[in-house]
Amino acid sequence: MNQIDEESKVVINDEEQYSIWPAGRVNALGWHDAGFSGTNQACLEHINKVWTDMRPKSLRLEMAANETAGAAVTSRHPEGAQRP
């Protein structure tokens, strides 16, 4: 059996980044089973479906917080309004 045909599993880390590992491998610290296993190709197809935003979770949260903060400032100071 070659590497392509071996049973693999999809794992995810705390930053919600995905990887493919051999199915029998013990997960490293910070990595968890994502609930999908199969051939490497099937695992890649699964990851392509579920991992739609490549940014790490911490960056997505930071950017969302900045957008929320920016929206709050904009709502207090609409375009064209004079600021104190």
N, C-alpha and C positions, 0 to 999 in steps of 0.2 A: 504494500500500500504506500503510495507516495504522499508527500506533504499536502498536496491539494485535496486528496481524498480522505485524509484523516479527519476524525471527529474533532471539531473545534467548538469553542464557546465564545459568546460575546460578553465582554466585561466592561464595566463603567467605573470611573473614579469619582472622587468627591467633587471634582470640577465639571462633571457630566461630560467627560471625554470618553470615547469608546475605543476599544481595541479587540483584537481576536487572539485568543490563546488556545493551546491544546486543551481539549476537554478535561483531561485528567490532571492538569496542572493546578496546584494550590494557589489561590489568589494571593498576590503580594499585598502588603499593608496599603490601605487606601483604595483598593480595587474590589469590586463586588460583581457577582454574576448578574447579568442583565436579563436573564430569563430566556435566552435563545441559544440554541446549539444546532450544529449541522456541519455541512462541508464548509471549507473556507469561502467558497463562492456564495453559498446561501447566507453565511454570516455577513459577508460584505454587502449583499443585497439588503439584508435587514438593517444594517448600519446606515446605508444610503437612504432608507425610508425614514428612520427615526432621528438621525442626527442632522437636523436641518440648519442649525446655527452653530458654526464651528468655534465661536468665541467661548472661552472658559466661563463657567457659571459666575465666578467672582467679577469678571469684567461686565457680563450682562447685567448683574445686579447694580454695579457701580454706575453704569451708563443709564439704567432706568432711574436710579436715584437722582442723577444729575438732570435728567429730563424732567422729572417731577419738580425738582427745585427750580429749574428754569421756567417751567409753566407757572409756578406760584409767583415768581417775580414778574413775569409777563402779565399775569392777571391783575396784579396790583399796579402795574405801570404799562397801560396799553400803548401801542405804537403812537407816536406823535404827542403823547401827554408829557407835560413838563415834570421832571423829577426834582424833588427837593435837593 
